[in-house]
Amino acid sequence: MQQVARFLADNSDSFVDALKQFLRIPSVSASSAHRGDVRRAAEFVRDQLLGAGLSVRVVETEGHPIVHGSWLEAKGDPTVLVYGHYDVQPPDPLNEWISPPFEPTVRDGRLFARGATDDKGQLFTHLKSLEAWMKCTGRLPVNVHVVIEGEEEVGSTSLDRFLEENREQLRCDVAVISDTSQFGPNMPAITYGLRGIVACEVTLRGPNWDLHSGVFGGAVANPINVLAKLIGALHDDRGRVTVPGFYDDVVPLAAAEHDRLEKLPFDEADFVRSLGVTAIHGEAGFSTNERRWCRPTCDVNGILGGYQGEGPKTIIPSKATAKITCRLVPKQDPEKIIHGLRTHFERLSPSSVKLEFQTFHGCPAHVFDPTSPYMSAAKTAIRSAFDVEPMYIREGGSIPVVGSLKQILRVDTLLLGWGQNTDNLHGPNEHFSLADFRRGTLASAHLWHELSCAGAMDR
């Protein structure tokens, strides 16, 4: 391991230069104009894996390619599947970037570019740690599959089919994903729980076209007014969701986990200041971390309808739409929650408007055992690289691939985030600390050794 660590230190600058090349590729999967760039990013990943000494294939899909690398010569040792994605979010709004989003720029020890932390920079730590082991020792401590896709930011449409079709070939003991964050600066974390999600869109239609509010106002229902009332009825005065059956399957937090969350070094006043809000808000009776990690939520993500231009326009709009997502906790069934949402709107919607209800993606919540041998291996690896004990945390977001890996390959996932929540993921001026990039790469290198030891203990 000392030889590997020295190799990483000696090649640190060249690794950053290679990451910059990766970040210059505008692999925006949501844009057909960037289809060629997305392929270039896949080919870049392919070349990196080949350079690391892995066997590689590029799998064509109906969308963007999946790059699959493997090294399976550690007989008797565990097999690890590393997942990441090379596609990125659109960079808009461009005018809010200090430096161009696809011209990687270092400022104050941080690398600024779209994809710097989500997920090119983070997945790159694993590619380079694998390369270090192979070039220093000619082998890896564990067997490895590397699966890097190009559709994560648009729903991973092709990934489940790939996993299903390659179920036997991809058989493994544990998965590793670095697409989460640390708890805070110099506070590395292992995320052992994710909330699930369901998404829907509700549209209320009134008249056939926008009407003059002076001529028709008071005679027909205004879809925006009705929609606002229905949205307002989604929560009661204590912040609880009123959707039928919403809390039926919610399991109370165990006392030990409650105590673990309470002991985290969380400064609520600083949290409020950092967000620019005046106070915390949410379901009564729970702490902020419980509400954002361990309790289910229902949020309106966007409202569309009526006149949006400058100045007044006196109309009754013909329709209004709300986009809604619910974050779920273990035991909640996404289909049951969607049924409850539909029932809520159908029950309260008056006959004077026409209701349309559309559903989108969804996935259940996942919580993993923080005391498993693989979790312990990750803890040791992180401590070795960061020189501090990692924290065990849950995450309020959702990573659908974690559910796919559990359902299709029957494996748990180690969620090891090297970035920060303040890295502006999906926003302007996304960035990644170079110190965290280097420490994350070293932690990844330690991880392969520690997972091998964990496998030996199991045997």
N, C-alpha and C positions, 0 to 999 in steps of 0.2 A: 504494500500500500504506500510506503514511503516513496518508492520509485514513481508510482502513479501520481502522487501529490506533487512531486517535483516536476514531472512532465507538465502537469496542469499549470503550475506557476510559471515555468519557462515559456509556455506557449500562450499565456493569457492574452497578450496583445494581439496575436494572430487570430485567436478565437473571436475577439471583439471585431476585428476587421472582417472575418468571415460572416459574423452576425450582421454587420452593416450591409454586406452584399445581399444577404437574405432579405433584409428590411427594405432595400431599394426596390424590390419587386412588388408592384402594386396589386397584390393578389386578392382583390375585392370580389368575393364569390357572388355577391348579390347583383353585380353589374355584368351584363353580357358584353359590354365594351372591354372588360378586363379578362375575358375568358382565356386569351392567350397568355396573359400574365399569370393567371392561376396555374396554368400548365407549366410555365417556367418555374414557378415556386415548387411544384411537385418534382420537377427534374432536378432542381437544386437540392432538395431533400434526398432524392435518389443518389446523387453524386456524393453527398456527405456520408451517407450510409456505406456506399461502396468504398469510399476513402477510409472509413473506419474498419473495413475488413469484414463486413456482413454480407450475406447473400441478399439480393434485393430484386424485387419485381414491382412493376408499376401496373396496377389493376385498373383497367378502364371501367367506367360506370356510365350510367345515363347522364350523370352530372359531371363532377370533377374527379380526377384520378385519386386512388388510394395507393399510397406507397407502403409496401410491406417489406421490412427487413428482418432477417433472422440470423441467429447463431445458436446452434443446438448441440454443441459438442461437450457440454459439461455433464457427462453421464452421472446420474444419481443425484444431481443438484436440482434445486427448484427451477421452475420455468416462470419467467416474469414477462408480462405484456406491458409495454410502454405505449401509451396513447398520447397523441397531440394533434394539433391542426395547424396547417400552413396558410389557411385563408384568414382574411382580416375583415373588419368592419369598414364601411365607407368612411372616408376622412372628414366629411362635412361636419360643421361649417369651416371651410378652408380659411376664411378671414380671421378665425380665432387662433390659428396656429402661429406660434412665434417663428418657427422654422418650418419649411415645407414637410408634409407628413411622410414623404417617401425619399427624403434626403436626410439620413440619420445624422444627428448632431449631438455632440457631447457638451453638456453644460452642468457645472457644479457636480460632477461625478455621476451624472445620469444621462442615459442614452435616450434621446427623444426621437420617436418615429411611430407611425401606425404599426401595430403588431409587436412593439418592443417588449411588452409584458404579456399580451394576449394574442397569440400564444407562442410567437416565434422565439422570443428570447428565452422563455421558460422551457420549451421543448428542446431548444438548442443545448441546454445544460446537460441533458441526458445523452444527446448525440455525441457531445465532446467527451463526456466521461467514459462512454463506451469506447470511443477512439483511443483514449488514453490507456485503458486497460489492454486493448488489443496491440497497440504499438509498443507498450512496455513489456508485456508478458506473453503476447501471442495468443492469448485466450481470455475468456471472461470467467468470473467466479460462478456465474449462473447461466442458464439457458435464457435466451432473450428473443421475444418477438417485438418488433417496433411497428406500430400501425399509425400512420400519419395521414389524416384525411383533409379534403379541401372544401367541405360543405358544412362545417360546424356552425358557422355564422348564418347559415340559411336553413338549418333544421336537420342536418346529417341524413338527408334522404336516402343515400346509398349505403350508409354504414351498416345498418342492421342486416341488409341482404348479404353484404360481404361477410359479416360475422356468422350468419346462418350457413352460408355456403362453405365456409372454411372452419366450421365448428371443431372438427377433429384435428385439423392441422394447427389450430391456434390454442389447443388445450394447454392450460397454464395453471399455476398455483395462486398467483396474485397479480393484480394490475397496478400500474403506477401512472398517475396523472399529475402534472404540475400545471394547473390552470386555475388555481385559487391564490390566496394571499397569506402573508404572515399576519399575526395579530397586530403588530405594530413595528416600528423601527427597532431592529435588533431583538425582535421577539418572534423567532421562527415558530411555526405552528404545524401541527398535524390535524387536518380537518377530518373528523370521524363521522360527521353527519351532514346531510344536505336535505333541504326541503324539496318537496315535489312541486309540480305546477300543473294548472289547467288554464286554458285561454279560450275566450269566446268573444263574440262581437254581437251586440244587440242593436237593431235598427228599428225605429218607429217611423211609420209612414202616415202622413196625413193627407192633405190635398194633392192633386196631381201635379201641381206646380206651385212655386212661391206665390203667395197672395199679398195684396195690398192690406197692410194691417189696419188702416183706417176704414176701408170698405168692409173687410171680413172679420176684423178682430172682435172677439166675443161671440162669433157665430160658429167657429170651427176650433177644434183642438190644435194647440200649438205643440208639435212633436218635441221641441226642445224643453218646453215647460213640463210636459208629461215625463220625459226622460229624466229631467233633473229630480223630479219627485220620486221616481222609481230608484234612482241611484241613492238618493238621500235615505231611502228605506232599507238599504243594504246593511246598515249598522244601527245599533241602539245607542242610547246616551252614554253607555259604559264602554263603547268601542267594540262590542261583540257583534259578530256577523249574524244577521237574522235569516240567512238562507236556510230553508228547511233541511234538517238532518246534518247540518254543517259540522257540529261537534259530536255527533253520535259515536264516532270511533276514535276520538282523540284520547290518547293515553296520558295521564298526568306524569310530569317529570319525576323520576326517582329522586329520593332525598340525596343520594350520593352525587348525582349529576347536578342537582340544584346547588349543592355546596361547592362543587368544582367550578361552576360558572361564577358563583359569588366571589371566589377567591382570585379570579382573573384581575389583573391591574387595569381596570376600566375606569376612566375618568369621565363621568357623564357631562360635567360642565364643559370640558374640553370637546367632547363629542358634539354638544350643542353648538359651540362656537365654530367648530370646523365646518359645520353644515350651513351656517348662516341662518339658523332658525332661532326662534325665541324661547322654545320650550319643547320638551319631549311630549309625544302624543301617542296613544295607542290603547290597547285593551287593558282595562283596569285590573289591578291585582297581580301584575307581573313586572319583572325588571326589564330594562331595555334590551339586554342580551337575550333574555327568554323570549321577548316579543319578536325579535328579529331573527332568531335562530330556531326556536322550539315551539312557537305557537303558529297556528294557521292564520292567514290573512286574506282579505279580498280588497283589491284595489282597482280603481278606474285609471287606465293608462292613457286614455285620450278620448276627447269628445269632438265630434264633427257635426256641423249643421249650420244652416243659415249663412248670413253675410259675414265675411271675414275681412273685408277691405277697410280702407281708411274712411273715417266719418260715418254718419248714420245711414241706414237704409231701412225704411219702414216696411218690413215684410213679416208674414207668417211663413216660416220655411216649410217646405214640403216633406222634409225628413230630418231625422237626427240619429246619430250613431254613437255608441260608446264601446270602447275596447276595454275588456276586463280580464284580469288574471287573478287567480287565487294561488297562494303558496300553501303547500300541504305539509303535514307532518306524518310520521309513521302511522300506519293502519288506516289512514284516510284513502278511500277509493276514488281516483280521478273521475270515473264514470258516474259515481254516485253524486259527487259534488257538482258536476255539469248538469245532471238531472235536477238537482236542487236549485241551481241558478235559473234554469229554464222555468221551473215551477214558480219561482219567485216573481219573475217578470210576467209570466202568463197570468198569475193570480191577481197581480196588482194593475196590470195594463188595462185601461178602459176600452170599451168597444169603439170609441171614436178615433182610434188609431189602429194601424195594422202592425203586428209584431213580427219581426224576422229574427231568428236566433241561429247563429253560425258558430260551430266549434272549431278549434284549431288543435295544436299539439298539446300533449300532456304527458306527465310521468309521475310515478309515486316518489315518496321520500325514502331516504336510505340512512340508516344509522349502523355503523360498524363497531365491533368490539374493540375498545381502545387497549385492551390487555392482551390481544392476540400476539403470537410470536413475531409476526410480520410488522405489527405496529411497534413492538419493542425494538426490532431491527432498525426501523426508520428513526426511532427516537435516538438510538445510539449513533447512527450515521449523522444526523443533524447536529447532535451535541459535539461530535468530532470536528465538524466543519465550521460551525458557528460559535463554538466555545461557550455555549449557553444551553440550558435545558429547554427543549421545545414545549410549547403549550398544546394541550388538547382542546380543540374548539369545534363548534358546529358552524355551519354556514347557512345563511338565509336563502341563497340562490339555489339554482338547479343546474345539474350537469347531466343531461339525458343519457349520455353514453355510459354513465355509471350504472344506470338501470339496465341498459342493453347488455353490458358485460355480466351483470348479475343474472339476468334472465336467460341469456343465450349461452354464455360460457361458464356460468355458475361460480364466478369468482368475486371476491371482495376487492376493493380498490383502496390503495394508499393515496390520499390526496395531499400532496406535498407542495405547497405554494411558496415560491421564492420572492414574489413581488409584494407590493403593498396595496391596500385598498385605495390609497391616494395616488396611484400611478395613472389615473385618468383613463382607465379601460373604457373603450367605446367613445371617449370624448376627445376634444382637441388637446394637443400637447401630451399625448400618451408617452410614458417614459418608463425606464427600468434602471434601477441603481446598478452601476457596474460592480460595486462591492457585493451586492446580492447575487448578481449573475455569477461572479467568481465563487462565492461561497456556496451557491446552489449547485454549481458544477462539481465542486469538491464533495459536497454532501451526497450527490448522486453517485460519485465514484465510491465513496464509503458504503453506500447503500447496497451495491452489488455484493460486496464482501460480507456485509452483515446479513443479507438475505441468505447467502450461502451457509453461514453459520446457523441461522435459524432453521434451515432445512436439515442440517446435520443433527440438530437437537431433536427435531421431529422423528428422525430415523432412529 
